[in-house]
Structure formats: structure tokens, C-alpha cells
């Protein structure tokens, strides 16, 4: 199990970067809960597809994932937290965005999927 969930997170972020909807969809448990600077949302597969198609998700370039902490809670449930540095493709003149993320993954039918994800932007001084 050690390292398996971070590999799924990396695969997810790569899918976002490359606009690979099928990969991202297959790694998401719908409806998924997302929490961040815009509040808490429960997002259906249809809503997620609309967000993906509108380009809201494919402008991110991941620079670094580090300080990973992951824990298997039960045979079919894992949690992970990590730091993430990324940039927005059309804002390359700005400094990278630094945030911390957490995700909860569940295993159903022998496949892991993310059921909840949070992102908190860090204020770097």
C-alpha cells in the first residue's frame, strides 16, 4: 500500500494537465466532495464533465508534489495529505501557487477512486 495512493494522485494531476477526462473520471468517486477557497461542493459526474469541458481544469501545470503523508484506514479506505506547487498556464509571470491538499480514497470493485479532495492555498511570507 505504501506509495500507492500518491501514485494515484500523481496520475490524477497528470490527467488534469493533459486534459485526459477518462483517466480523471475513472479515478473519481461520484458525487465527489471538493473543498477549497470557493467553499465546499458536492460535484456530480455531469457537473464535473461540464467543468472539465469548459477548460476550468486543464490550465494547471504541476511543478512539485512533496511532504507526502498517507495512511491506510481500512482495507478499502485511505487518506493522503501533501504539499503541491503549481502554476496556471496563462499566468506564467506569477510565482508558483503553493498549497496543501488532502484526499480520501475508497476501493470498490478492486479499484481506488477519490471521494473527497481539499486544497488550501498557503500564504508564503
MMTF fields as JSON, N, C-alpha, C and O atoms, coordinates in Angstrom:
{
  "mmtfVersion": "1.0.0",
  "mmtfProducer": "UNKNOWN",
  "numBonds": 499,
  "numAtoms": 500,
  "numGroups": 125,
  "numChains": 1,
  "numModels": 1,
  "chainsPerModel": [1],
  "groupsPerChain": [125],
  "chainIdList": ["A"],
  "bondAtomList": [4, 2, 8, 6, 12, 10, 16, 14, 20, 18, 24, 22, 28, 26, 32, 30, 36, 34, 40, 38, 44, 42, 48, 46, 52, 50, 56, 54, 60, 58, 64, 62, 68, 66, 72, 70, 76, 74, 80, 78, 84, 82, 88, 86, 92, 90, 96, 94, 100, 98, 104, 102, 108, 106, 112, 110, 116, 114, 120, 118, 124, 122, 128, 126, 132, 130, 136, 134, 140, 138, 144, 142, 148, 146, 152, 150, 156, 154, 160, 158, 164, 162, 168, 166, 172, 170, 176, 174, 180, 178, 184, 182, 188, 186, 192, 190, 196, 194, 200, 198, 204, 202, 208, 206, 212, 210, 216, 214, 220, 218, 224, 222, 228, 226, 232, 230, 236, 234, 240, 238, 244, 242, 248, 246, 252, 250, 256, 254, 260, 258, 264, 262, 268, 266, 272, 270, 276, 274, 280, 278, 284, 282, 288, 286, 292, 290, 296, 294, 300, 298, 304, 302, 308, 306, 312, 310, 316, 314, 320, 318, 324, 322, 328, 326, 332, 330, 336, 334, 340, 338, 344, 342, 348, 346, 352, 350, 356, 354, 360, 358, 364, 362, 368, 366, 372, 370, 376, 374, 380, 378, 384, 382, 388, 386, 392, 390, 396, 394, 400, 398, 404, 402, 408, 406, 412, 410, 416, 414, 420, 418, 424, 422, 428, 426, 432, 430, 436, 434, 440, 438, 444, 442, 448, 446, 452, 450, 456, 454, 460, 458, 464, 462, 468, 466, 472, 470, 476, 474, 480, 478, 484, 482, 488, 486, 492, 490, 496, 494],
  "bondOrderList": [1, 1, 1, 1, 1, 1, 1, 1, 1, 1, 1, 1, 1, 1, 1, 1, 1, 1, 1, 1, 1, 1, 1, 1, 1, 1, 1, 1, 1, 1, 1, 1, 1, 1, 1, 1, 1, 1, 1, 1, 1, 1, 1, 1, 1, 1, 1, 1, 1, 1, 1, 1, 1, 1, 1, 1, 1, 1, 1, 1, 1, 1, 1, 1, 1, 1, 1, 1, 1, 1, 1, 1, 1, 1, 1, 1, 1, 1, 1, 1, 1, 1, 1, 1, 1, 1, 1, 1, 1, 1, 1, 1, 1, 1, 1, 1, 1, 1, 1, 1, 1, 1, 1, 1, 1, 1, 1, 1, 1, 1, 1, 1, 1, 1, 1, 1, 1, 1, 1, 1, 1, 1, 1, 1],
  "groupList": [{"groupName": "UNK", "atomNameList": ["N", "CA", "C", "O"], "elementList": ["N", "C", "C", "O"], "formalChargeList": [0, 0, 0, 0], "bondAtomList": [1, 0, 2, 1, 3, 2], "bondOrderList": [1, 1, 2], "singleLetterCode": "X", "chemCompType": "L-PEPTIDE LINKING"}],
  "groupTypeList": [0, 0, 0, 0, 0, 0, 0, 0, 0, 0, 0, 0, 0, 0, 0, 0, 0, 0, 0, 0, 0, 0, 0, 0, 0, 0, 0, 0, 0, 0, 0, 0, 0, 0, 0, 0, 0, 0, 0, 0, 0, 0, 0, 0, 0, 0, 0, 0, 0, 0, 0, 0, 0, 0, 0, 0, 0, 0, 0, 0, 0, 0, 0, 0, 0, 0, 0, 0, 0, 0, 0, 0, 0, 0, 0, 0, 0, 0, 0, 0, 0, 0, 0, 0, 0, 0, 0, 0, 0, 0, 0, 0, 0, 0, 0, 0, 0, 0, 0, 0, 0, 0, 0, 0, 0, 0, 0, 0, 0, 0, 0, 0, 0, 0, 0, 0, 0, 0, 0, 0, 0, 0, 0, 0, 0],
  "groupIdList": [1, 2, 3, 4, 5, 6, 7, 8, 9, 10, 11, 12, 13, 14, 15, 16, 17, 18, 19, 20, 21, 22, 23, 24, 25, 26, 27, 28, 29, 30, 31, 32, 33, 34, 35, 36, 37, 38, 39, 40, 41, 42, 43, 44, 45, 46, 47, 48, 49, 50, 51, 52, 53, 54, 55, 56, 57, 58, 59, 60, 61, 62, 63, 64, 65, 66, 67, 68, 69, 70, 71, 72, 73, 74, 75, 76, 77, 78, 79, 80, 81, 82, 83, 84, 85, 86, 87, 88, 89, 90, 91, 92, 93, 94, 95, 96, 97, 98, 99, 100, 101, 102, 103, 104, 105, 106, 107, 108, 109, 110, 111, 112, 113, 114, 115, 116, 117, 118, 119, 120, 121, 122, 123, 124, 125],
  "secStructList": [7, 6, 6, 2, 2, 2, 2, 2, 2, 2, 2, 2, 2, 2, 2, 2, 2, 6, 6, 7, 2, 2, 2, 2, 2, 2, 6, 3, 3, 3, 3, 3, 3, 3, 3, 3, 6, 6, 3, 3, 3, 3, 3, 7, 2, 2, 2, 2, 2, 2, 2, 2, 2, 6, 6, 1, 1, 1, 1, 3, 3, 3, 3, 3, 3, 3, 3, 3, 3, 3, 3, 3, 3, 3, 6, 6, 3, 3, 3, 3, 3, 3, 3, 3, 3, 3, 3, 3, 4, 4, 4, 6, 6, 1, 7, 7, 3, 3, 3, 3, 3, 3, 3, 3, 3, 3, 3, 3, 6, 6, 3, 3, 3, 3, 3, 3, 3, 3, 3, 3, 3, 7, 7, 7, 7],
  "xCoordList": [0.827, 0.0, 0.865, 0.529, 1.978, 2.836, 3.197, 3.772, 2.873, 3.183, 2.113, 2.148, 1.167, 0.154, -0.777, -1.104, -1.201, -2.163, -1.505, -2.134, -0.257, 0.392, 0.565, 0.493, 0.788, 0.876, -0.461, -0.494, -1.561, -2.889, -3.117, -3.674, -2.689, -2.803, -2.013, -2.508, -0.799, 0.027, -0.627, -0.615, -1.195, -1.887, -3.092, -3.363, -3.794, -4.934, -4.498, -5.076, -3.462, -2.973, -2.461, -2.66, -1.808, -1.33, -2.513, -2.453, -3.582, -4.791, -5.399, -5.891, -5.366, -5.86, -4.992, -5.502, -3.674, -2.744, -2.914, -2.858, -3.122, -3.179, -4.599, -4.829, -5.552, -6.956, -7.46, -8.226, -7.027, -7.426, -8.62, -8.464, -9.807, -11.012, -11.241, -11.608, -11.037, -11.31, -10.484, -11.0, -9.208, -8.358, -8.885, -9.026, -9.174, -9.65, -11.0, -11.214, -11.898, -13.216, -13.075, -13.751, -12.201, -12.027, -11.398, -11.508, -10.746, -10.127, -10.994, -10.561, -12.209, -13.102, -14.343, -14.944, -14.722, -15.923, -17.009, -16.908, -18.041, -19.093, -20.31, -20.639, -20.983, -20.558, -19.353, -19.276, -18.415, -17.226, -17.393, -18.092, -16.736, -16.769, -15.441, -14.376, -15.511, -14.321, -14.436, -15.47, -13.355, -13.327, -12.092, -10.995, -12.286, -11.179, -11.598, -12.522, -10.906, -11.17, -12.557, -13.002, -13.248, -14.605, -15.675, -16.855, -15.256, -16.215, -16.212, -15.261, -17.294, -17.447, -18.525, -19.601, -18.217, -19.166, -19.269, -18.288, -20.435, -20.638, -20.87, -21.837, -19.982, -19.993, -20.382, -19.739, -21.435, -21.879, -20.966, -20.177, -21.086, -20.281, -20.613, -19.715, -21.868, -22.275, -21.676, -21.162, -21.741, -21.16, -19.647, -19.07, -19.021, -17.579, -17.194, -16.231, -17.938, -17.679, -17.83, -17.026, -18.844, -19.05, -17.878, -17.42, -17.389, -16.235, -15.01, -14.257, -14.827, -13.673, -13.737, -12.744, -14.908, -15.075, -14.936, -14.542, -15.253, -15.172, -13.733, -13.471, -12.808, -11.408, -10.985, -9.849, -11.877, -11.547, -10.465, -9.782, -10.301, -9.383, -8.08, -7.166, -7.952, -6.771, -5.75, -4.965, -5.753, -4.782, -3.71, -2.921, -3.677, -2.761, -1.508, -1.584, -0.366, 0.91, 1.489, 1.903, 1.522, 2.067, 3.585, 4.22, 4.151, 5.598, 6.235, 7.339, 5.53, 6.118, 5.045, 4.129, 5.168, 4.344, 5.317, 6.208, 5.156, 6.14, 5.521, 4.346, 6.328, 5.866, 4.618, 3.631, 4.669, 3.522, 3.333, 4.287, 2.086, 1.68, 0.478, -0.53, 0.573, -0.587, -0.807, 0.133, -2.07, -2.416, -3.582, -4.598, -3.416, -4.495, -5.371, -4.895, -6.634, -7.563, -8.234, -8.42, -8.585, -9.194, -8.741, -8.089, -9.078, -8.648, -9.084, -8.441, -10.187, -10.724, -10.791, -11.498, -10.064, -10.112, -8.725, -8.043, -8.318, -7.013, -7.154, -8.009, -6.295, -6.24, -4.813, -3.853, -4.699, -3.39, -3.385, -4.404, -2.234, -2.022, -0.658, 0.266, -0.522, 0.756, 0.773, -0.258, 1.974, 2.145, 2.213, 2.737, 1.677, 1.606, 2.007, 1.477, 2.942, 3.3, 2.837, 3.133, 2.113, 1.656, 1.571, 1.638, 1.425, 1.204, 0.019, -0.34, -0.58, -1.68, -1.049, -0.285, -1.359, -0.689, -0.722, 0.277, -1.824, -1.918, -1.462, -1.671, -0.841, -0.334, 1.119, 1.493, 1.933, 3.306, 4.19, 5.255, 3.771, 4.584, 4.463, 5.306, 3.461, 3.27, 4.114, 4.503, 4.395, 5.111, 4.216, 2.991, 4.823, 4.021, 3.066, 3.363, 1.948, 0.979, 1.377, 1.671, 1.386, 1.743, 0.516, -0.124, 0.2, -0.953, -0.73, 0.211, -1.606, -1.646, -2.946, -3.982, -2.869, -4.028, -4.249, -3.299, -5.49, -5.824, -6.84, -7.641, -6.796, -7.774, -8.147, -7.344, -9.357, -9.824, -10.147, -10.906, -9.559, -9.727, -10.445, -10.194, -11.345, -12.033, -11.791, -11.656, -11.742, -11.534, -12.838, -13.358, -13.356, -14.606, -14.411, -13.889, -14.825, -14.625, -13.156, -12.823, -12.289, -10.837, -10.206, -9.122, -10.898, -10.359, -10.478, -11.534, -9.37, -9.358, -9.954, -9.741, -10.711, -11.26, -11.301, -11.523, -11.087, -11.086, -12.519, -13.235, -12.924, -14.278, -14.312, -15.361, -13.152, -13.092, -11.699, -10.7, -11.641, -10.363, -10.465, -11.472, -9.408, -9.353, -8.066, -7.045, -8.123, -6.936, -6.985, -7.998, -5.881, -5.765, -4.509, -3.399, -4.689, -3.551, -2.791, -3.389, -1.466, -0.633, -0.236, -0.008, -0.156, 0.347, 1.827, 2.186, 2.673, 4.113, 4.651, 4.416, 5.369, 5.903, 7.368, 7.994],
  "yCoordList": [-1.199, 0.0, 1.254, 2.237, 1.231, 2.408, 2.955, 2.237, 4.193, 4.823, 4.669, 5.374, 3.768, 3.521, 4.715, 5.069, 5.332, 6.432, 7.669, 8.361, 7.959, 9.128, 8.914, 9.87, 7.69, 7.418, 7.679, 8.167, 7.36, 7.658, 9.167, 9.669, 9.891, 11.359, 11.938, 12.811, 11.458, 11.95, 11.65, 12.483, 10.458, 10.081, 11.007, 11.408, 11.332, 12.231, 13.616, 14.162, 14.178, 15.505, 15.498, 16.467, 14.417, 14.327, 14.324, 14.944, 13.626, 13.624, 15.009, 15.376, 15.777, 17.16, 17.983, 18.708, 17.863, 18.638, 18.343, 19.252, 17.076, 16.667, 16.614, 16.181, 17.068, 17.069, 15.664, 15.486, 14.678, 13.274, 12.977, 12.47, 13.3, 13.168, 11.742, 11.54, 10.764, 9.371, 8.934, 8.27, 9.302, 8.957, 9.62, 8.966, 10.901, 11.641, 11.089, 10.908, 10.824, 10.279, 8.927, 8.663, 8.072, 6.735, 6.764, 5.794, 7.862, 7.985, 8.775, 9.066, 9.116, 9.913, 9.122, 8.466, 9.185, 8.539, 9.612, 10.552, 9.474, 10.494, 10.127, 8.948, 11.132, 12.52, 12.672, 12.027, 13.533, 13.768, 15.085, 15.996, 15.153, 16.374, 17.088, 16.481, 18.376, 19.19, 20.413, 21.079, 20.7, 21.877, 22.697, 22.161, 23.994, 24.901, 26.333, 26.605, 27.247, 28.668, 29.111, 30.198, 28.292, 28.614, 27.919, 27.942, 27.296, 26.632, 25.122, 24.545, 24.498, 23.05, 22.736, 23.333, 21.786, 21.402, 19.887, 19.178, 19.406, 18.015, 18.04, 18.637, 17.392, 17.52, 16.195, 15.17, 16.231, 15.039, 14.809, 15.678, 13.646, 13.353, 14.309, 14.732, 14.651, 15.591, 16.975, 17.601, 17.449, 18.756, 18.743, 19.704, 17.647, 17.52, 17.543, 18.207, 16.829, 16.793, 18.197, 18.608, 18.927, 20.298, 21.192, 21.998, 21.061, 21.839, 21.482, 22.358, 20.206, 19.717, 20.24, 20.741, 20.123, 20.561, 22.074, 22.546, 22.837, 24.289, 24.794, 25.982, 23.89, 24.281, 24.743, 25.179, 24.656, 25.107, 24.246, 24.699, 23.026, 22.102, 21.871, 21.271, 22.318, 21.925, 23.04, 22.996, 24.02, 25.11, 25.004, 25.93, 23.885, 23.704, 22.958, 21.971, 23.447, 22.762, 22.444, 23.352, 21.166, 20.753, 20.839, 20.307, 21.517, 21.676, 20.707, 20.212, 20.435, 19.589, 19.066, 19.796, 17.794, 17.181, 16.629, 15.852, 17.027, 16.634, 16.654, 16.983, 16.298, 16.182, 15.317, 15.696, 14.168, 13.27, 12.494, 11.964, 12.441, 11.62, 10.82, 11.396, 9.498, 8.689, 7.609, 7.127, 7.235, 6.251, 5.398, 5.91, 4.1, 3.162, 3.093, 2.706, 3.461, 3.483, 2.125, 1.64, 1.533, 0.204, -0.418, 0.241, -1.645, -2.34, -1.597, -1.696, -0.852, -0.171, 1.35, 2.004, 1.926, 3.373, 3.886, 3.337, 4.947, 5.56, 7.072, 7.615, 7.742, 9.198, 9.616, 8.899, 10.788, 11.302, 12.817, 13.48, 13.344, 14.782, 15.072, 14.27, 16.203, 16.551, 18.029, 18.702, 18.513, 19.874, 19.811, 18.859, 20.838, 20.897, 22.296, 23.291, 22.366, 23.627, 23.522, 22.537, 24.529, 24.512, 25.929, 26.9, 26.024, 27.321, 27.214, 26.131, 28.361, 28.449, 28.792, 29.752, 28.022, 28.132, 29.552, 29.998, 30.26, 31.586, 32.712, 33.889, 32.351, 33.353, 33.055, 33.087, 32.767, 32.324, 33.393, 33.074, 34.636, 35.68, 35.673, 36.264, 35.034, 34.984, 33.884, 32.93, 34.021, 32.98, 31.741, 31.854, 30.567, 29.337, 29.437, 30.098, 28.787, 28.704, 27.519, 26.437, 27.725, 26.677, 26.368, 27.268, 25.084, 24.713, 23.355, 22.631, 23.04, 21.711, 21.066, 21.721, 19.78, 19.032, 17.815, 17.257, 17.408, 16.138, 15.443, 16.09, 14.127, 13.337, 12.095, 11.557, 11.667, 10.404, 9.492, 9.854, 8.31, 7.322, 6.099, 5.661, 5.549, 4.311, 3.292, 3.636, 2.047, 0.959, 0.193, -0.357, 0.168, -0.529, -1.331, -0.81, -2.583, -3.472, -3.513, -3.51, -3.551, -3.664, -2.458, -2.567, -1.301, -0.091, 1.079, 1.3, 1.836, 3.008, 4.204, 4.375, 5.042, 6.284, 7.326, 6.998, 8.574, 9.678, 10.149, 10.503, 10.147, 10.549, 11.965, 12.609, 12.455, 13.8, 14.375, 13.678, 15.663, 16.335, 17.753, 18.435, 18.19, 19.569, 20.21, 19.54, 21.502, 22.294, 23.584, 24.283, 23.883, 25.119, 25.837, 25.327, 27.014, 27.8, 28.332, 28.83, 28.22, 28.685, 30.132, 30.574, 30.852, 32.217, 32.136, 31.963, 32.257, 32.174, 33.579, 34.499, 33.729, 35.041, 35.129, 36.163],
  "zCoordList": [0.0, 0.0, 0.0, -0.66, 0.734, 0.846, -0.53, -1.348, -0.789, -2.066, -3.132, -4.141, -2.935, -3.968, -4.158, -5.291, -3.075, -3.186, -3.797, -4.598, -3.437, -4.056, -5.554, -6.326, -5.967, -7.408, -8.089, -9.218, -7.417, -7.967, -8.029, -9.005, -6.998, -7.013, -8.185, -8.899, -8.379, -9.489, -10.832, -11.738, -10.95, -12.191, -12.429, -13.561, -11.364, -11.447, -11.94, -12.879, -11.285, -11.675, -13.116, -13.849, -13.522, -14.899, -15.868, -16.93, -15.5, -16.319, -16.456, -17.523, -15.374, -15.416, -16.362, -17.217, -16.199, -17.036, -18.526, -19.354, -18.86, -20.267, -20.819, -21.948, -19.992, -20.406, -20.749, -21.695, -19.978, -20.16, -19.256, -18.145, -19.749, -18.943, -18.466, -17.309, -19.312, -18.934, -17.728, -16.829, -17.707, -16.557, -15.3, -14.266, -15.373, -14.21, -13.752, -12.554, -14.673, -14.325, -13.637, -12.643, -14.16, -13.588, -12.195, -11.444, -11.849, -10.532, -9.543, -8.428, -9.955, -9.12, -8.752, -9.602, -7.495, -6.978, -6.911, -6.122, -7.732, -7.826, -6.989, -6.855, -6.421, -6.387, -5.461, -4.416, -5.856, -5.047, -4.29, -4.733, -3.149, -2.35, -2.545, -2.43, -2.84, -3.048, -2.144, -2.11, -1.408, -0.54, -0.864, -1.019, -0.963, -1.265, -1.023, -0.256, -1.69, -1.448, -1.909, -1.544, -2.704, -3.14, -2.312, -2.664, -1.202, -0.325, -0.515, -1.043, -0.074, -0.148, -1.178, -1.174, -2.06, -3.106, -3.19, -2.971, -3.502, -3.879, -5.38, -5.854, -6.13, -7.586, -8.23, -8.007, -9.027, -9.752, -10.956, -11.327, -11.548, -12.734, -13.875, -14.603, -14.04, -15.095, -14.852, -15.779, -13.621, -13.292, -13.505, -14.015, -13.11, -13.269, -14.75, -15.132, -15.569, -17.015, -17.599, -18.436, -17.168, -17.652, -17.262, -18.073, -16.035, -15.593, -16.427, -16.854, -16.648, -17.409, -18.846, -19.374, -19.472, -20.862, -21.024, -22.091, -19.979, -20.075, -19.966, -20.154, -19.662, -19.564, -18.189, -18.007, -17.216, -15.864, -15.222, -14.304, -15.687, -15.018, -15.764, -15.199, -17.001, -17.771, -17.972, -18.919, -17.103, -17.209, -16.14, -15.955, -15.437, -14.321, -14.774, -15.504, -14.328, -14.547, -13.172, -12.451, -12.804, -11.515, -11.569, -12.479, -10.581, -10.509, -9.522, -9.753, -8.41, -7.384, -6.438, -6.058, -6.06, -5.025, -3.992, -4.336, -2.717, -1.706, -0.306, -0.138, 0.688, 2.083, 2.17, 2.801, 1.541, 1.441, 2.744, 3.314, 3.198, 4.333, 3.863, 3.452, 3.92, 3.552, 4.585, 5.217, 4.747, 5.767, 5.293, 4.825, 5.422, 5.142, 6.388, 7.456, 6.266, 7.395, 7.561, 8.677, 6.455, 6.408, 5.09, 4.281, 4.885, 3.667, 2.4, 1.355, 2.514, 1.332, 1.471, 0.704, 2.44, 2.655, 3.002, 3.867, 2.316, 2.588, 2.545, 1.844, 3.312, 3.292, 2.967, 3.252, 2.366, 1.995, 2.154, 1.963, 2.501, 2.545, 1.936, 2.076, 1.265, 0.636, 0.301, 0.29, 0.028, -0.478, -1.991, -2.571, -2.612, -4.066, -4.515, -4.022, -5.449, -6.097, -7.546, -8.223, -8.023, -9.411, -9.94, -9.187, -11.239, -11.863, -12.796, -13.258, -13.064, -14.022, -15.364, -15.465, -16.382, -17.684, -18.259, -18.824, -18.132, -18.744, -17.807, -18.102, -16.679, -15.744, -15.392, -14.219, -16.395, -16.154, -15.516, -14.986, -15.56, -14.947, -13.425, -12.751, -12.871, -11.434, -10.81, -11.484, -9.525, -8.779, -8.674, -8.728, -8.525, -8.376, -7.183, -6.189, -7.298, -6.211, -5.344, -5.854, -4.044, -3.103, -2.258, -1.715, -2.157, -1.354, -0.695, -1.019, 0.219, 0.812, 0.368, 0.262, 0.112, -0.362, 0.515, 1.065, 0.645, 1.265, 0.372, -0.303, 0.38, -0.376, 0.423, 1.184, 0.234, 0.782, -0.391, -1.29, -0.364, -1.431, -0.892, 0.231, -1.705, -1.358, -2.462, -3.636, -2.059, -3.016, -3.15, -2.179, -4.373, -4.66, -5.941, -6.927, -5.931, -7.081, -7.498, -8.683, -6.485, -6.677, -7.389, -7.963, -7.347, -7.964, -6.992, -6.399, -6.831, -5.977, -6.704, -7.904, -5.971, -6.518, -5.399, -4.233, -5.773, -4.817, -4.572, -5.509, -3.312, -2.946, -2.366, -2.357, -1.877, -1.318, -1.506, -1.332, -1.867, -2.07, -1.517, -1.71, -0.825, -0.346, -0.82, -0.977, -1.046, -1.387, -0.582, -0.56, 0.07, 0.823, 0.354, 0.506, -0.212, -0.668, 0.544, 1.498, 0.491, 1.584, 1.379, 0.253, 2.456, 2.428, 2.769, 3.933, 1.782, 1.974, 2.233, 1.45, 3.333, 3.694, 3.353, 3.585]
}
